[in-house]
Amino acid sequence: MNTCTIIMNSMPVPSPLLIKSFKTFPSFKCCSKSSDEKGSEDVKDTLSGVVDEQVEEFLSRKENKVLLDGLEKASQRVEMAKRELALIRKQEFAVKQLKDYVNQLESKVFEIGECQRDISEAKALVEEAERSLLVNVGGPENGSTSMGMKSEDIDRDEERWESVKAASISALVGTFSGLPICFTQVTNTTQLLLPLAINFICCALFGVTFRYTIRRNLDDVQLKTGVAAAFGVVKGLATLGGGPLPEPNIESFLSHAQEGTIYLSENLLIFVSAAVALDYCLKTRLLSPFPID
């Protein structure tokens, strides 16, 4: 078969639209058998270029652009509708969870109401048992009066004992902490008795006051340090006031200020030491806070 005939049979027939776009129809020449592949590739390139031009022309038409724009807007609306649908589903799921939570709360409220009724019934039974016990002991008036007086006496005795313990602990610790200071102020043992006795009495009073002031505020550092500082300042100023009066000059004033600072520091050391000891005893339950449980 002739080579030219093979090329013409294998080439697709162009449409009238494609033929119309050409001013001259492309001519084909017969070639030898060695140039068949080259001619076939040229024909394919020519036809693909023609098709691309026709597609571009088709897309560049005004009515086609309107259709493409409408298609793009429709796809955007579809995406927006999908997002809104997903949001609505999330909201529905959240509402469902909220309803479940409300139902759980309602069931809890019902259970709490039942528990409160049970507690009130138990309280009524306990009160009735107490009344019957008082009647059996010796009448409601005599029984309640005797039991109240007995418990009050026990509480007072325990409170007195705890106050004695607090005074003893504070007096011992404060006296021992002030012992080095007293050694620097005396020259013999006889002179040592008076400052030790004063420190012992002051620290004993501090222990009782500390227990009644702190009560159950064991973690209130400001209150504890405030009580110790108040005792230290008062005793230090009293010691300073027991000395000679200052003269109307700067040297005497500075001397008294220095002595007052020393007295205040010494007494603060004594009462702070006693406060630390009392705080330790209260926290370790060696000493019961006021009031006793």
Backbone hydrogen bonds, N-H to C=O, Kabsch-Sander energy under -0.5 kcal/mol:
donor,donor_aa,acceptor,acceptor_aa,energy
6,I,2,N,-1.5
7,I,3,T,-1.8
8,M,4,C,-2.0
9,N,5,T,-2.0
10,S,6,I,-1.9
11,M,7,I,-1.1
19,I,15,S,-2.3
20,K,16,P,-2.3
21,S,17,L,-1.2
22,F,18,L,-0.7
22,F,19,I,-0.7
35,S,32,S,-1.0
36,D,33,K,-0.9
39,G,35,S,-1.8
40,S,36,D,-2.3
41,E,37,E,-2.0
42,D,38,K,-1.8
43,V,39,G,-2.0
44,K,40,S,-2.1
45,D,41,E,-2.4
46,T,42,D,-2.1
47,L,43,V,-2.4
48,S,44,K,-2.6
49,G,45,D,-2.1
50,V,46,T,-1.9
51,V,47,L,-2.5
52,D,48,S,-2.4
53,E,49,G,-2.1
54,Q,50,V,-2.1
55,V,51,V,-2.4
56,E,52,D,-2.5
57,E,53,E,-2.3
58,F,54,Q,-2.3
59,L,55,V,-2.5
60,S,56,E,-1.9
61,R,58,F,-0.7
65,K,61,R,-1.9
66,V,62,K,-2.0
67,L,63,E,-1.7
68,L,64,N,-2.5
69,D,65,K,-2.7
70,G,66,V,-2.4
71,L,67,L,-2.3
72,E,68,L,-2.4
73,K,69,D,-2.6
74,A,70,G,-2.4
75,S,71,L,-2.1
76,Q,72,E,-2.1
77,R,73,K,-2.5
78,V,74,A,-2.2
79,E,75,S,-2.1
80,M,76,Q,-2.5
81,A,77,R,-2.5
82,K,78,V,-2.2
83,R,79,E,-2.4
84,E,80,M,-2.7
85,L,81,A,-2.3
86,A,82,K,-2.3
87,L,83,R,-2.4
88,I,84,E,-2.5
89,R,85,L,-2.2
90,K,86,A,-2.1
91,Q,87,L,-2.4
92,E,88,I,-2.5
93,F,89,R,-2.3
94,A,90,K,-2.5
95,V,91,Q,-2.6
96,K,92,E,-2.1
97,Q,93,F,-2.3
98,L,94,A,-2.5
99,K,95,V,-2.3
100,D,96,K,-2.2
101,Y,97,Q,-2.4
102,V,98,L,-2.5
103,N,99,K,-2.3
104,Q,100,D,-2.1
105,L,101,Y,-2.4
106,E,102,V,-2.5
107,S,103,N,-2.1
108,K,104,Q,-2.3
109,V,105,L,-2.8
110,F,106,E,-2.0
111,E,107,S,-2.1
112,I,108,K,-2.8
113,G,109,V,-2.4
114,E,110,F,-2.0
115,C,111,E,-2.3
116,Q,112,I,-2.6
117,R,113,G,-2.1
118,D,114,E,-2.3
119,I,115,C,-2.5
120,S,116,Q,-2.6
121,E,117,R,-2.3
122,A,118,D,-2.4
123,K,119,I,-2.6
124,A,120,S,-2.2
125,L,121,E,-2.1
126,V,122,A,-2.4
127,E,123,K,-2.8
128,E,124,A,-2.2
129,A,125,L,-2.3
130,E,126,V,-2.5
131,R,127,E,-2.5
132,S,128,E,-2.4
133,L,129,A,-2.2
134,L,130,E,-2.5
135,V,131,R,-2.2
136,N,132,S,-2.1
137,V,133,L,-1.9
138,G,134,L,-1.7
139,G,134,L,-0.5
139,G,135,V,-1.2
143,G,139,G,-2.1
144,S,140,P,-1.5
145,T,141,E,-2.2
146,S,142,N,-2.6
147,M,143,G,-2.4
148,G,144,S,-2.3
149,M,145,T,-2.4
150,K,146,S,-2.2
151,S,147,M,-2.5
152,E,148,G,-2.3
153,D,149,M,-2.3
154,I,150,K,-2.2
155,D,151,S,-2.5
156,R,152,E,-2.3
157,D,153,D,-2.3
158,E,154,I,-2.3
159,E,155,D,-2.6
160,R,156,R,-2.5
161,W,157,D,-2.2
162,E,158,E,-2.4
163,S,159,E,-2.2
164,V,160,R,-2.3
165,K,161,W,-2.2
166,A,162,E,-2.4
167,A,163,S,-2.5
168,S,164,V,-2.4
169,I,165,K,-2.6
170,S,166,A,-2.4
171,A,167,A,-2.4
172,L,168,S,-2.5
173,V,169,I,-2.4
174,G,170,S,-2.6
175,T,171,A,-2.2
176,F,172,L,-2.3
177,S,173,V,-2.3
178,G,174,G,-1.6
179,L,175,T,-0.5
179,L,176,F,-0.6
182,C,178,G,-2.1
183,F,179,L,-1.9
184,T,180,P,-1.0
185,Q,182,C,-1.2
186,V,182,C,-0.9
192,L,188,N,-0.7
192,L,189,T,-0.5
193,L,189,T,-0.8
193,L,190,T,-0.9
194,L,190,T,-0.6
196,L,192,L,-1.6
197,A,193,L,-2.5
198,I,194,L,-2.4
199,N,195,P,-2.4
200,F,196,L,-2.5
201,I,197,A,-2.4
202,C,198,I,-2.5
203,C,199,N,-2.5
204,A,200,F,-2.0
205,L,201,I,-2.3
206,F,202,C,-2.1
207,G,203,C,-2.2
208,V,204,A,-1.8
209,T,205,L,-2.4
210,F,206,F,-2.9
211,R,207,G,-2.0
212,Y,208,V,-2.0
213,T,209,T,-2.0
214,I,210,F,-2.7
215,R,211,R,-1.8
217,N,214,I,-2.6
218,L,216,R,-1.6
220,D,217,N,-1.2
221,V,219,D,-1.3
224,K,220,D,-1.7
225,T,221,V,-2.7
226,G,222,Q,-2.0
227,V,223,L,-1.9
228,A,224,K,-1.8
229,A,225,T,-2.6
230,A,226,G,-2.3
231,F,227,V,-2.1
232,G,228,A,-2.3
233,V,229,A,-2.7
234,V,230,A,-2.2
235,K,231,F,-2.4
236,G,232,G,-2.3
237,L,233,V,-2.6
238,A,234,V,-2.1
239,T,235,K,-2.3
240,L,236,G,-2.2
241,G,237,L,-2.5
242,G,238,A,-1.3
243,G,240,L,-1.2
249,N,247,E,-2.6
253,F,249,N,-1.8
254,L,250,I,-2.7
255,S,251,E,-2.2
256,H,252,S,-2.4
257,A,253,F,-2.2
258,Q,254,L,-2.2
259,E,255,S,-2.3
260,G,256,H,-2.8
261,T,257,A,-2.1
262,I,258,Q,-2.0
263,Y,259,E,-2.7
264,L,260,G,-2.6
265,S,261,T,-2.3
266,E,262,I,-2.5
267,N,263,Y,-2.4
268,L,264,L,-2.4
269,L,265,S,-2.1
270,I,266,E,-1.8
271,F,267,N,-2.5
272,V,268,L,-2.5
273,S,269,L,-1.8
274,A,270,I,-1.9
275,A,271,F,-2.4
276,V,272,V,-2.4
277,A,273,S,-2.0
278,L,274,A,-2.4
279,D,275,A,-2.6
280,Y,276,V,-2.2
281,C,277,A,-2.2
282,L,278,L,-2.4
283,K,279,D,-2.2
284,T,280,Y,-2.0
285,R,282,L,-0.7
286,L,281,C,-1.7
287,L,281,C,-1.9
290,F,211,R,-0.6
